[in-house]
Amino acid sequence: MLIYLQNLILEMVARGEALRTTTDRLCREVERLIPDGICAIWGVEPDGVLRSVAAPGLSQDHLNAINGMNVASPLATCEPPTFRSFGIALTDINSDPAWIGYHTAALPEGRQTCWSSPIVSAERLVGVFAFYFESRRGPTSFETEIAATSVQLCRIAFERDHGLRVNQRLLYTDSLTGLHNRACFEEALVQPPSSGGSALLLVDIDHLKTVNDTFGHAAGDSLIRVVAARLAEAAAPNLAFRVGGDELAVLAHNKDVVSLAQRILSALGQPAECAGHTLVPSITIGAAVRAIDDKSGVIMRQNADLALYHGKDDGGRGTLVLYTSELRTRMNRRLRAIDQLRRALAQNRIEARYQPIVRLDTGAVTGFEALVRIRGRDGRLVPASEFHDAFADARNAAEVTRAMLRAVSADLRTWLDAGIAVGRVAVNLAPADFAHGHLVEEVQEIFVVAGVPLDRLTLEITESVYLGRRELFVQRQMEQLRALGIKLALDDFGTGYASLTHLLFTPVDTLKIDKSFVDHLDNEGQAGGAVINGLMRIAEKMGVDVVAEGIETVEQRERLMELGCRMGQGHLFAETLDSDAVANLMLAMPVRLPSTPLPTTLRVSGIRRRVQPRAA
């Protein structure tokens, strides 16, 4: 009989049957061998708490009374009773003081005796095998043998279950943070939503790459752990996951994501010590609510991804972006623009148009800025502003820069061959041009192939080139470009962040005052003039040139001259020109542009010139 019992249970363990299934069968087989006994198997958690594993013959009231009891309880005389000695113990339930109050709630009527044996694995108590009888008696030799065999079978089953749970923890736990990992997230995502609905919050750690590059990966890993711990605590009882390097997630049990996100953002805002550095964690959250017909959760995840993308890309870092259908529309528009721009690049439909940079006092042209235009399939020339969304794609932006450099170098070669001096031509750079680290070599190669000296080129950058990159990484490339005779201009100056800080470490040759300041140069308001006056003083101290952008009226030009600005560009002087128009214009120099009025005498008051209409 015992051989049969051993083979049966060992076979179930070998097949991978669940612990509860295996132990339940063991209890039933033992009760078949000992008809007047009731078999029960209890597990002991690492904290000493009891849990029922199998007890087919006990009432639910009994299980409820014992589950959660600590092994230090006086009732541990029998539940389990054997922590005083690792052997079989006998207890008279009716006379044992520990059972007072449990006679009716915990025991089936008529049960008089409870005796049990410990289940020990690796010198740790992991469970108890127990018998209940109606008579007050000790075990027979056969019952003792059955108990000993059952304890060994339970030990094997418990050890296998423990191994499975350890492996499952390893399989579904992120080793760095202790959160549930991506595999666990993928499984949890497809589970049906709760009755109150569900939502997904995708969390991205802002500027983690900068932390890694600046302070080292130990600080970056420490930052991830800090964010993960605070996220898990703030999101409880919702589950938190780490689904990627700097991306975490929370599966919420209801649709109230705004309050949950606010709680998480608040928890993350405190400084933290990360590998010897004090850092203030910042995160961006993209969230989406699960639709009723989203059975797999895939749509919810796509929507949360889209919201997170917009948060990181459109200046929403450090905040919550909740998905709306409008975001989907914007994304579709962006994807169409990206596709159209890629087609234009592949079909060589990128063209350069030139806007003159002039002296404000005489109107004489000193150089040009090359502006991107795209030739549509219908032949229409499309300004880059209509493809603004497409330039967010780094590959597109870098390819457009290369196309513009090739177009400008070819035009410069043509003008030089014709003996036409056009001054320097400025080409705009994107952050993506600095990212790959080959900008200097690419510029050299393109101009060498065209046979154009590099001292004919100015490269314009905006402060966005510094975002997400090391200052030194950008600075080194800029210094190499200047060493080749290329001049650098800082575009949209005054609209970015920490402009003056950047000028201290990465000097440029020209500052370009953004059109938004020029637009506010009027007789009634002083704000625009005050800002430009300050910028002019800074430029003067640093010995750099200044070009005002977007000049459209005579009054703006004259006010800029009063403030000390000597050069500018805008529709007041000329619309954008193709290469032939540039050649014709420069052959006629030194004469003023046709649409450029003479300046008024700045010392004469009360004289106002008629505003020139914008050229058609």
C-alpha positions as CSV (number, residue, x, y, z in Angstrom):
1,M,0.0,0.0,0.0
2,L,2.7,2.4,0.9
3,I,4.7,1.6,-2.3
4,Y,1.5,2.5,-4.2
5,L,1.2,5.7,-2.3
6,Q,4.8,6.7,-2.9
7,N,4.7,5.9,-6.6
8,L,1.4,7.8,-7.0
9,I,2.6,11.0,-5.3
10,L,6.1,10.9,-6.8
11,E,4.6,10.5,-10.3
12,M,2.4,13.5,-9.7
13,V,5.4,15.6,-8.6
14,A,7.4,14.4,-11.6
15,R,4.5,15.4,-13.9
16,G,4.6,18.9,-12.5
17,E,1.2,18.8,-10.8
18,A,0.4,21.8,-8.6
19,L,1.3,21.5,-4.9
20,R,-2.3,21.8,-3.8
21,T,-3.4,19.1,-6.3
22,T,-0.7,16.7,-5.2
23,T,-1.2,17.2,-1.4
24,D,-5.0,17.0,-1.8
25,R,-4.6,13.6,-3.5
26,L,-2.1,12.5,-0.7
27,C,-4.7,13.4,2.0
28,R,-7.5,11.5,0.3
29,E,-5.3,8.4,-0.2
30,V,-4.2,8.5,3.4
31,E,-7.8,8.9,4.6
32,R,-8.6,5.9,2.5
33,L,-6.0,3.9,4.3
34,I,-7.0,5.2,7.7
35,P,-10.9,5.5,7.4
36,D,-11.4,7.0,10.9
37,G,-8.8,9.8,10.5
38,I,-8.9,13.2,8.8
39,C,-5.7,14.3,7.1
40,A,-4.5,17.9,6.8
41,I,-1.4,19.5,5.4
42,W,-0.3,23.0,6.5
43,G,2.4,25.2,5.1
44,V,4.5,27.6,7.1
45,E,5.5,30.9,5.4
46,P,9.0,32.4,6.0
47,D,7.4,34.8,8.5
48,G,6.0,31.8,10.5
49,V,2.4,32.3,9.4
50,L,0.3,29.1,8.7
51,R,-1.6,28.5,5.5
52,S,-3.8,25.6,4.5
53,V,-2.3,23.6,1.7
54,A,-4.7,20.6,1.7
55,A,-7.4,19.5,4.1
56,P,-10.3,17.9,2.2
57,G,-12.0,16.5,5.4
58,L,-11.9,19.7,7.4
59,S,-14.6,22.4,7.5
60,Q,-14.1,25.9,6.1
61,D,-14.7,27.2,9.6
62,H,-11.7,25.2,10.9
63,L,-9.5,26.5,8.0
64,N,-10.6,30.1,8.5
65,A,-9.7,29.8,12.2
66,I,-6.2,28.5,11.7
67,N,-5.1,30.2,8.5
68,G,-2.9,33.2,9.3
69,M,-2.0,32.0,12.8
70,N,1.6,32.3,13.7
71,V,3.6,29.3,14.8
72,A,4.3,31.1,18.1
73,S,0.6,30.9,19.0
74,P,-0.4,28.8,22.0
75,L,-2.6,26.9,19.7
76,A,0.5,25.6,18.0
77,T,0.2,22.6,20.3
78,C,-1.5,21.0,17.3
79,E,-1.9,23.6,14.6
80,P,0.9,22.7,14.0
81,P,1.6,21.1,17.4
82,T,5.1,19.9,16.9
83,F,7.4,22.9,17.2
84,R,8.4,21.7,20.7
85,S,10.0,18.6,19.2
86,F,10.3,17.2,15.7
87,G,8.2,14.1,16.2
88,I,4.6,13.0,16.5
89,A,2.6,14.8,19.3
90,L,-0.6,13.8,20.9
91,T,-3.2,16.4,22.2
92,D,-6.5,15.8,23.9
93,I,-8.5,18.7,22.3
94,N,-11.2,18.7,25.0
95,S,-8.7,19.1,27.9
96,D,-6.0,21.2,26.2
97,P,-6.4,24.9,27.3
98,A,-5.1,26.1,23.9
99,W,-8.2,24.8,22.2
100,I,-10.7,26.7,24.4
101,G,-12.9,28.7,22.1
102,Y,-12.1,26.6,19.0
103,H,-14.2,23.5,19.8
104,T,-17.2,24.6,17.8
105,A,-15.7,27.1,15.4
106,A,-12.5,25.2,14.4
107,L,-13.2,21.4,14.8
108,P,-15.7,19.1,13.4
109,E,-18.0,17.8,16.1
110,G,-16.7,14.8,17.9
111,R,-13.0,15.1,17.0
112,Q,-11.0,14.4,20.2
113,T,-7.4,14.1,19.1
114,C,-5.0,16.0,16.9
115,W,-1.4,14.8,16.3
116,S,1.0,15.8,13.7
117,S,4.6,15.8,12.3
118,P,6.8,18.6,11.0
119,I,7.9,18.9,7.4
120,V,11.5,20.1,7.4
121,S,13.5,21.2,4.3
122,A,17.0,22.6,4.4
123,E,16.8,22.8,8.2
124,R,13.7,25.0,8.0
125,L,10.2,24.2,9.0
126,V,8.1,24.5,5.8
127,G,5.0,22.6,6.8
128,V,3.1,20.2,9.0
129,F,1.4,16.9,8.3
130,A,-1.6,16.4,10.8
131,F,-4.2,13.8,11.7
132,Y,-7.5,14.3,13.5
133,F,-9.4,11.4,15.2
134,E,-12.7,11.0,17.0
135,S,-11.1,8.9,19.8
136,R,-8.4,10.0,22.3
137,R,-5.5,7.8,21.3
138,G,-2.0,7.7,20.0
139,P,-1.0,6.5,16.6
140,T,-0.6,2.9,15.7
141,S,2.7,1.6,14.2
142,F,1.0,1.5,10.7
143,E,-0.3,5.1,11.2
144,T,3.2,6.2,12.3
145,E,4.7,4.6,9.2
146,I,2.1,6.3,7.0
147,A,2.8,9.6,8.7
148,A,6.6,9.2,8.2
149,T,6.1,8.3,4.5
150,S,3.6,11.2,4.0
151,V,6.1,13.7,5.6
152,Q,8.8,12.6,3.1
153,L,6.4,12.8,0.2
154,C,5.3,16.3,1.4
155,R,8.9,17.4,1.7
156,I,9.6,16.5,-1.9
157,A,6.4,18.2,-3.1
158,F,7.2,21.3,-1.0
159,E,10.7,21.5,-2.3
160,R,9.6,21.3,-5.9
161,D,7.0,23.9,-5.3
162,H,9.5,26.2,-3.7
163,G,11.9,25.7,-6.7
164,L,9.1,26.6,-9.1
165,R,8.2,29.7,-7.2
166,V,11.8,30.8,-7.1
167,N,12.2,30.3,-10.8
168,Q,8.9,32.1,-11.4
169,R,10.2,35.0,-9.3
170,L,13.4,35.1,-11.4
171,L,11.4,34.8,-14.6
172,Y,8.9,37.6,-13.7
173,T,11.0,39.9,-11.5
174,D,13.4,42.6,-12.7
175,S,16.8,42.0,-11.1
176,L,17.7,45.7,-10.8
177,T,14.6,47.1,-9.3
178,G,12.7,44.1,-7.8
179,L,9.6,45.2,-9.8
180,H,7.6,42.9,-12.0
181,N,9.5,42.6,-15.3
182,R,8.4,42.9,-19.0
183,A,7.4,39.3,-19.3
184,C,5.1,39.7,-16.3
185,F,3.8,43.0,-17.8
186,E,2.9,41.3,-21.1
187,E,0.9,38.6,-19.3
188,A,-0.9,41.1,-17.0
189,L,-1.8,43.3,-19.9
190,V,-4.0,40.8,-21.5
191,Q,-6.0,40.0,-18.4
192,P,-9.6,41.2,-18.5
193,P,-10.1,44.6,-16.9
194,S,-11.7,45.0,-13.5
195,S,-15.3,46.1,-13.0
196,G,-14.2,49.7,-12.5
197,G,-12.3,49.7,-15.7
198,S,-8.5,49.9,-16.1
199,A,-5.8,52.1,-17.4
200,L,-2.1,52.0,-18.2
201,L,0.5,54.5,-17.2
202,L,3.8,54.3,-19.0
203,V,6.6,56.1,-17.1
204,D,9.8,57.3,-18.7
205,I,12.8,58.5,-16.6
206,D,13.8,61.9,-18.0
207,H,17.5,62.4,-19.0
208,L,18.7,59.0,-17.8
209,K,21.3,59.0,-20.6
210,T,22.7,62.3,-19.4
211,V,23.0,61.0,-15.9
212,N,24.8,57.9,-17.2
213,D,27.1,60.0,-19.3
214,T,27.8,62.6,-16.6
215,F,27.9,60.6,-13.4
216,G,28.4,57.0,-14.6
217,H,26.1,54.0,-14.9
218,A,26.2,53.3,-11.1
219,A,24.4,56.6,-10.6
220,G,22.0,55.8,-13.4
221,D,21.2,52.4,-12.0
222,S,20.7,53.9,-8.6
223,L,18.4,56.5,-10.0
224,I,16.3,53.7,-11.7
225,R,16.0,51.9,-8.3
226,V,14.9,55.1,-6.5
227,V,12.3,55.8,-9.1
228,A,11.1,52.2,-9.1
229,A,10.7,52.1,-5.3
230,R,8.9,55.4,-5.1
231,L,6.7,54.5,-8.1
232,A,5.7,51.1,-6.5
233,E,4.9,52.7,-3.2
234,A,2.9,55.6,-4.7
235,A,1.0,53.3,-7.1
236,A,0.0,50.7,-4.6
237,P,-2.2,48.6,-4.6
238,N,-1.8,48.8,-8.4
239,L,1.0,46.7,-9.9
240,A,4.2,48.4,-11.1
241,F,6.6,47.0,-13.7
242,R,9.9,47.7,-15.3
243,V,9.4,47.2,-19.1
244,G,12.6,48.6,-20.4
245,G,15.8,50.4,-19.6
246,D,14.3,53.7,-18.5
247,E,10.6,52.8,-18.9
248,L,8.3,51.7,-16.1
249,A,4.6,51.0,-16.1
250,V,1.6,50.9,-13.8
251,L,-1.5,48.9,-14.5
252,A,-4.3,50.7,-12.7
253,H,-7.4,49.0,-11.5
254,N,-9.7,51.9,-12.4
255,K,-9.9,54.8,-14.8
256,D,-8.9,57.6,-12.4
257,V,-5.4,58.0,-13.8
258,V,-5.1,61.7,-13.2
259,S,-5.1,61.5,-9.4
260,L,-2.8,58.4,-9.5
261,A,-0.4,60.2,-11.8
262,Q,-0.4,63.2,-9.6
263,R,0.4,61.0,-6.6
264,I,3.3,59.4,-8.5
265,L,4.7,62.7,-9.8
266,S,4.6,64.2,-6.3
267,A,6.4,61.2,-4.8
268,L,9.2,61.4,-7.4
269,G,9.9,65.1,-6.9
270,Q,12.2,64.8,-3.9
271,P,16.0,64.7,-4.1
272,A,17.7,61.3,-3.9
273,E,21.3,60.1,-3.2
274,C,22.5,58.2,-6.2
275,A,26.0,56.7,-6.0
276,G,27.3,59.7,-4.2
277,H,25.4,62.3,-6.3
278,T,22.3,64.2,-5.3
279,L,19.7,64.0,-8.1
280,V,16.1,65.1,-8.4
281,P,14.2,62.4,-10.3
282,S,12.0,63.5,-13.1
283,I,9.6,61.4,-15.1
284,T,7.2,61.8,-17.9
285,I,3.9,59.8,-17.9
286,G,1.8,58.8,-20.9
287,A,-1.5,57.3,-19.9
288,A,-4.5,55.7,-21.6
289,V,-7.8,54.3,-20.4
290,R,-8.8,50.8,-21.7
291,A,-11.7,50.8,-24.1
292,I,-14.5,48.3,-23.6
293,D,-13.7,46.5,-26.8
294,D,-10.0,46.3,-26.2
295,K,-9.9,42.7,-25.2
296,S,-6.1,42.2,-25.3
297,G,-5.0,45.6,-23.9
298,V,-2.9,46.2,-27.1
299,I,-4.8,49.3,-28.1
300,M,-4.5,50.8,-24.6
301,R,-0.7,50.2,-24.7
302,Q,-0.4,51.8,-28.1
303,N,-2.4,54.8,-26.9
304,A,-0.2,55.2,-23.8
305,D,2.9,54.9,-25.9
306,L,1.6,57.6,-28.1
307,A,0.8,59.9,-25.2
308,L,4.3,59.3,-23.7
309,Y,5.9,60.0,-27.1
310,H,4.1,63.4,-27.3
311,G,5.1,64.2,-23.7
312,K,8.8,63.7,-24.4
313,D,8.8,65.2,-27.9
314,D,6.5,68.2,-27.4
315,G,7.9,69.8,-24.3
316,G,5.7,67.8,-21.8
317,R,8.6,66.3,-19.8
318,G,7.9,66.0,-16.1
319,T,4.2,65.9,-16.6
320,L,1.2,63.6,-17.4
321,V,0.0,63.3,-21.0
322,L,-3.4,61.6,-21.2
323,Y,-4.2,60.0,-24.5
324,T,-7.0,61.7,-26.6
325,S,-8.1,61.0,-30.1
326,E,-6.5,64.3,-31.1
327,L,-3.1,62.8,-30.4
328,R,-3.8,60.0,-32.8
329,T,-4.7,62.6,-35.5
330,R,-1.5,64.5,-34.9
331,M,0.6,61.4,-35.0
332,N,-1.0,60.4,-38.3
333,R,-0.3,63.8,-39.7
334,R,3.3,63.5,-38.6
335,L,3.7,60.1,-40.0
336,R,2.4,61.3,-43.4
337,A,4.8,64.2,-43.3
338,I,7.7,61.9,-42.5
339,D,6.8,59.6,-45.3
340,Q,6.4,62.5,-47.8
341,L,9.8,64.0,-46.8
342,R,11.5,60.6,-47.1
343,R,10.1,60.3,-50.6
344,A,11.3,63.8,-51.4
345,L,14.8,63.0,-50.2
346,A,14.9,59.7,-52.2
347,Q,13.8,61.6,-55.3
348,N,16.2,64.6,-54.9
349,R,13.3,67.1,-54.5
350,I,15.0,69.1,-51.7
351,E,16.0,72.5,-52.9
352,A,17.7,75.6,-51.4
353,R,16.3,79.1,-51.5
354,Y,18.2,82.1,-50.2
355,Q,17.2,85.0,-48.0
356,P,19.7,88.0,-48.0
357,I,21.4,89.2,-44.9
358,V,21.8,92.9,-45.3
359,R,23.3,96.0,-43.7
360,L,20.5,97.9,-42.1
361,D,22.0,101.3,-42.9
362,T,22.7,100.8,-46.6
363,G,20.8,97.7,-47.6
364,A,24.0,96.1,-49.0
365,V,23.9,92.3,-49.0
366,T,26.6,90.7,-46.8
367,G,25.5,87.1,-47.1
368,F,22.6,84.7,-47.3
369,E,20.7,82.2,-45.2
370,A,19.8,79.0,-47.1
371,L,16.2,77.9,-46.5
372,V,14.8,74.4,-47.1
373,R,12.2,74.0,-49.8
374,I,10.6,70.8,-51.0
375,R,9.5,70.4,-54.6
376,G,6.1,68.7,-54.6
377,R,5.2,66.0,-57.1
378,D,2.9,68.6,-58.7
379,G,5.8,71.0,-59.1
380,R,4.7,73.3,-56.3
381,L,7.5,74.6,-54.1
382,V,6.6,73.8,-50.5
383,P,8.1,75.6,-47.5
384,A,9.7,73.5,-44.7
385,S,7.1,74.9,-42.2
386,E,4.5,72.6,-43.9
387,F,6.8,69.6,-43.0
388,H,7.7,70.7,-39.5
389,D,6.4,67.5,-38.0
390,A,8.7,65.5,-40.2
391,F,11.8,67.1,-38.9
392,A,11.2,65.6,-35.5
393,D,12.4,62.3,-37.1
394,A,16.2,62.4,-36.5
395,R,17.1,60.5,-39.6
396,N,15.0,62.8,-41.8
397,A,16.6,65.9,-40.2
398,A,20.1,64.6,-40.7
399,E,19.4,63.7,-44.4
400,V,17.9,67.1,-45.1
401,T,21.0,68.8,-43.7
402,R,23.2,66.7,-46.0
403,A,20.9,67.5,-49.0
404,M,21.1,71.2,-48.2
405,L,24.9,71.2,-47.8
406,R,25.2,69.5,-51.2
407,A,22.8,72.0,-52.8
408,V,24.5,75.1,-51.3
409,S,28.0,73.9,-52.1
410,A,26.9,73.3,-55.7
411,D,25.4,76.8,-55.9
412,L,28.5,78.4,-54.3
413,R,30.7,76.7,-56.9
414,T,28.5,78.0,-59.7
415,W,28.7,81.6,-58.3
416,L,32.4,81.4,-57.8
417,D,33.0,80.2,-61.3
418,A,30.9,83.2,-62.5
419,G,33.0,85.6,-60.4
420,I,30.1,86.4,-58.1
421,A,30.9,87.1,-54.5
422,V,28.0,86.3,-52.3
423,G,29.7,86.4,-49.0
424,R,29.0,83.6,-46.6
425,V,26.0,81.3,-46.9
426,A,24.4,80.0,-43.7
427,V,22.9,76.4,-43.5
428,N,20.8,75.4,-40.5
429,L,21.8,72.3,-38.5
430,A,19.5,70.0,-36.5
431,P,20.3,68.3,-33.1
432,A,20.5,65.0,-35.1
433,D,23.5,66.3,-37.0
434,F,25.6,66.3,-33.9
435,A,24.3,63.0,-32.6
436,H,26.3,60.6,-34.7
437,G,29.6,62.4,-34.2
438,H,30.6,62.6,-38.0
439,L,29.4,66.1,-38.7
440,V,32.8,67.6,-39.3
441,E,33.9,64.9,-41.7
442,E,30.6,65.1,-43.6
443,V,30.8,68.9,-44.1
444,Q,34.4,68.6,-45.2
445,E,33.7,65.8,-47.7
446,I,30.7,67.6,-49.3
447,F,32.6,70.9,-49.8
448,V,35.8,69.2,-51.0
449,V,33.9,67.3,-53.6
450,A,32.2,70.6,-54.7
451,G,35.6,72.4,-54.7
452,V,34.3,75.1,-52.4
453,P,36.4,76.6,-49.6
454,L,34.9,76.2,-46.2
455,D,35.3,79.9,-45.3
456,R,32.3,80.5,-47.5
457,L,30.1,78.6,-45.0
458,T,28.2,79.5,-41.8
459,L,26.4,76.9,-39.8
460,E,23.4,77.9,-37.7
461,I,22.4,76.0,-34.6
462,T,19.7,76.4,-32.0
463,E,20.0,75.6,-28.3
464,S,18.1,72.3,-28.9
465,V,21.4,70.7,-29.9
466,Y,22.3,70.7,-26.2
467,L,19.2,68.8,-25.1
468,G,20.0,65.3,-24.0
469,R,23.7,65.6,-25.0
470,R,26.9,66.3,-23.1
471,E,28.0,69.9,-23.5
472,L,31.6,68.7,-24.2
473,F,30.4,66.5,-27.0
474,V,28.8,69.4,-28.8
475,Q,31.5,71.8,-27.9
476,R,34.2,69.6,-29.4
477,Q,32.5,69.4,-32.8
478,M,31.8,73.1,-32.8
479,E,35.5,73.9,-32.1
480,Q,36.6,71.6,-35.0
481,L,34.2,73.3,-37.4
482,R,35.5,76.8,-36.5
483,A,39.1,75.6,-36.9
484,L,38.2,74.8,-40.5
485,G,37.2,78.4,-41.2
486,I,33.5,77.8,-40.8
487,K,31.6,80.4,-38.8
488,L,28.9,79.5,-36.3
489,A,25.7,81.4,-35.6
490,L,23.3,80.8,-32.7
491,D,19.8,81.0,-34.1
492,D,16.6,82.0,-32.3
493,F,18.8,83.6,-29.6
494,G,16.9,84.5,-26.4
495,T,14.1,81.9,-26.8
496,G,15.9,78.8,-25.5
497,Y,17.0,77.8,-22.1
498,A,20.3,78.9,-20.4
499,S,21.5,80.8,-23.5
500,L,24.2,82.7,-21.7
501,T,25.5,79.5,-20.1
502,H,26.0,78.0,-23.5
503,L,27.8,81.1,-24.8
504,L,30.3,80.7,-22.0
505,F,31.4,77.2,-23.0
506,T,30.7,77.2,-26.8
507,P,31.4,80.6,-28.2
508,V,29.8,81.5,-31.6
509,D,30.5,84.2,-34.2
510,T,27.0,85.5,-34.6
511,L,23.8,85.8,-32.6
512,K,20.5,85.9,-34.4
513,I,17.8,87.7,-32.6
514,D,14.5,85.8,-32.9
515,K,11.6,87.3,-34.9
516,S,9.4,87.2,-31.8
517,F,11.4,90.1,-30.2
518,V,11.5,92.1,-33.5
519,D,7.7,91.8,-33.7
520,H,7.4,93.7,-30.4
521,L,9.4,96.7,-31.6
522,D,6.7,99.4,-31.7
523,N,6.4,102.8,-30.3
524,E,3.9,101.8,-27.6
525,G,5.7,98.8,-26.1
526,Q,9.1,98.7,-24.6
527,A,9.5,95.0,-23.8
528,G,10.9,94.0,-27.2
529,G,13.3,96.9,-27.2
530,A,14.5,96.2,-23.7
531,V,15.3,92.6,-24.5
532,I,17.1,93.4,-27.7
533,N,19.0,96.2,-26.0
534,G,20.2,93.7,-23.4
535,L,21.2,91.2,-26.1
536,M,23.1,93.9,-28.0
537,R,25.1,94.7,-24.9
538,I,26.0,91.1,-24.4
539,A,27.1,90.6,-28.0
540,E,29.2,93.8,-27.8
541,K,31.0,92.5,-24.7
542,M,31.6,89.2,-26.3
543,G,32.7,90.6,-29.6
544,V,30.2,88.8,-31.8
545,D,28.0,90.0,-34.6
546,V,24.2,90.3,-34.4
547,V,21.6,89.7,-37.0
548,A,18.0,90.5,-36.4
549,E,15.5,88.1,-38.1
550,G,12.0,88.7,-39.4
551,I,12.2,92.4,-40.2
552,E,9.0,93.4,-42.0
553,T,8.6,97.2,-41.5
554,V,10.7,100.3,-41.8
555,E,9.9,101.2,-38.2
556,Q,11.4,97.9,-37.1
557,R,14.6,98.5,-39.1
558,E,15.0,102.0,-37.7
559,R,14.4,100.9,-34.1
560,L,17.0,98.2,-34.5
561,M,19.5,100.6,-35.8
562,E,18.8,102.9,-32.8
563,L,19.6,99.9,-30.6
564,G,22.9,99.4,-32.3
565,C,22.0,96.4,-34.5
566,R,23.8,96.6,-37.9
567,M,22.5,93.6,-39.8
568,G,19.2,91.9,-40.4
569,Q,17.0,89.9,-42.7
570,G,13.4,89.6,-43.5
571,H,10.6,90.3,-46.0
572,L,11.2,94.0,-45.9
573,F,14.4,93.4,-47.9
574,A,13.5,90.5,-50.1
575,E,11.6,87.2,-50.4
576,T,13.6,84.0,-50.7
577,L,15.5,83.8,-54.0
578,D,16.6,80.9,-56.2
579,S,20.3,80.6,-57.2
580,D,19.8,82.5,-60.5
581,A,18.1,85.4,-58.7
582,V,20.9,85.5,-56.2
583,A,23.4,85.8,-59.1
584,N,21.4,88.6,-60.8
585,L,21.1,90.4,-57.5
586,M,24.8,90.3,-56.7
587,L,25.9,91.2,-60.2
588,A,24.0,94.5,-59.7
589,M,25.7,95.2,-56.4
590,P,26.6,97.6,-54.8
591,V,23.1,98.9,-55.1
592,R,20.3,98.6,-52.5
593,L,17.6,96.0,-52.9
594,P,14.7,97.4,-54.9
595,S,12.3,97.1,-52.0
596,T,14.7,98.6,-49.4
597,P,13.8,102.2,-48.5
598,L,16.5,104.7,-47.4
599,P,16.7,105.0,-43.6
600,T,15.4,108.1,-42.0
601,T,17.7,110.4,-40.2
602,L,17.7,108.9,-36.7
603,R,18.2,112.3,-35.1
604,V,15.2,113.9,-36.7
605,S,12.0,113.4,-34.8
606,G,8.5,113.4,-36.1
607,I,9.3,111.8,-39.5
608,R,7.7,108.5,-40.3
609,R,8.2,106.6,-43.5
610,R,5.4,104.6,-45.1
611,V,5.6,101.0,-44.3
612,Q,6.6,99.0,-47.3
613,P,4.2,96.3,-48.3
614,R,5.6,92.7,-48.2
615,A,6.7,91.5,-51.6
616,A,4.4,89.2,-53.3
